[in-house]
Amino acid sequence: MGKIVSIHSFRGGTGKSNTTANLASQMALAGKRVGIVDTDIASPGIHVLFGLDEKLMGHTLNEYLRGEVDIHDVAFRVSDHLGDAEGRKKLAGKDLWLFPSSINGREISRILHDGYDVNLLNQGFQSMRKEFDLDYLFIDTHPGVGEETLLSMILSDILVIILRPDQQDFQGTAVTVDIARSLDIPHLRLVVNKALSRYDFSQIKATVEQTYSEEVAGVLPLTEDMVENASSDIFSLRYPDHPWSQAMRGVAENLLAIP
Amino acid sequence: MSGVFDRLSKKLGEKDDSSGISPLDLANLPQAQRQLMRILLRELEMSLSALMGLVEELPEGKRPTQAEVEEALKSLALEGWVIKMGEDAQITYKANLRRKAPSTLAQSIWSTLDARIGEAKESGLKKDQQG
């Protein structure tokens, strides 16, 4: 059965959702069957990168967690709604599904107010893997260490922790790495994002690996081009020759090589 | 086929929000118990023999014996963190996670928020129609 890949960061603004969307897209482009589930129920965002807005969004994880719909009803097949975005068009015919959380204010406040059945959430993850015959299920979570974060870590085959070359991120990542180690997660990878281009990336990689004694799957440069993209498209598909995209493909290859 | 007691305890479990294990408790379990819970969470429901099949795949040194697995399952079931279903040869086990607690914010905050969102939506719709 397919692997569960959890993407975490201790702090917000690390580019977690962007990295998740690009990684998943690269894997789909490589012919893998890929799912992405947005468990950041309080502040969902990854849907934007796939051109999904409130009008286009059908059923959501929120309705599934209330027992109103089946997980199949929540699945949004990306290749069926590619729109005009140049990058996303490359996903035509590819097997990539998004399981979005609602972006409706009432829906968000309702689930925060009522809570939900975590057994049902886990059943949803496992159903996604089995029924969609996924090779990889990416779980995009809220930053920091919360209940959903711990659950997704425990379930994971691969945990990817994203950090910026920043002292606050370094300290927070140490906490996440310690938790991950105590949970015996089979594979842990670090990804450094938003590294200044003038730095020596191989030096950053070596320093981070030495600090945490864990493998760095890639160092991604800080780029204004990414900011300009403004989550309107999958950057690594739209600009495949860009240094950020090349580094991202390296991360995808690293994960694909994990047995 | 599950018995009457299984169905009754399932129903009772559904009503009791405090039953089941929280992710935090899960993270704090001894390694052997956590490994079993991880397998049960990923497989949803399984027999002891199927569980032992996956336990055999764990790395040497982290692999509990069948006696240890049975003991761990007994402890987890006593806590209500694993549910034992069926009888005799048909026994299966499933993990039981605690319901995500509702927000502790006052009910009035949620109804006010709900009303405000509703008003904002209606006002947006009116503007769209006028525009």
Chai-1 contact restraints between the chains, C-beta under 6 A:
chainA,res_idxA,chainB,res_idxB,connection_type,confidence,min_distance_angstrom,max_distance_angstrom,comment,restraint_id
A,G105,B,I117,contact,1.0,0.0,6.0,A-B,restraint_1
A,R106,B,D114,contact,1.0,0.0,6.0,A-B,restraint_2
A,R106,B,I117,contact,1.0,0.0,6.0,A-B,restraint_3
A,S109,B,W110,contact,1.0,0.0,6.0,A-B,restraint_4
A,S109,B,L113,contact,1.0,0.0,6.0,A-B,restraint_5
A,S109,B,D114,contact,1.0,0.0,6.0,A-B,restraint_6
A,L112,B,S103,contact,1.0,0.0,6.0,A-B,restraint_7
A,H113,B,P102,contact,1.0,0.0,6.0,A-B,restraint_8
A,H113,B,S103,contact,1.0,0.0,6.0,A-B,restraint_9
A,H113,B,W110,contact,1.0,0.0,6.0,A-B,restraint_10
A,D114,B,P102,contact,1.0,0.0,6.0,A-B,restraint_11
A,G115,B,R99,contact,1.0,0.0,6.0,A-B,restraint_12
A,G115,B,K100,contact,1.0,0.0,6.0,A-B,restraint_13
A,G115,B,A101,contact,1.0,0.0,6.0,A-B,restraint_14
A,G115,B,P102,contact,1.0,0.0,6.0,A-B,restraint_15
A,Y116,B,K100,contact,1.0,0.0,6.0,A-B,restraint_16
A,D117,B,R99,contact,1.0,0.0,6.0,A-B,restraint_17
A,V118,B,L97,contact,1.0,0.0,6.0,A-B,restraint_18
A,V118,B,K100,contact,1.0,0.0,6.0,A-B,restraint_19
A,N119,B,L97,contact,1.0,0.0,6.0,A-B,restraint_20
A,N122,B,L41,contact,1.0,0.0,6.0,A-B,restraint_21
A,Q126,B,L44,contact,1.0,0.0,6.0,A-B,restraint_22
A,E147,B,P23,contact,1.0,0.0,6.0,A-B,restraint_23
A,L150,B,P23,contact,1.0,0.0,6.0,A-B,restraint_24
A,L150,B,A27,contact,1.0,0.0,6.0,A-B,restraint_25
A,L151,B,P23,contact,1.0,0.0,6.0,A-B,restraint_26
A,I154,B,L26,contact,1.0,0.0,6.0,A-B,restraint_27
A,I154,B,R38,contact,1.0,0.0,6.0,A-B,restraint_28
A,L155,B,L41,contact,1.0,0.0,6.0,A-B,restraint_29
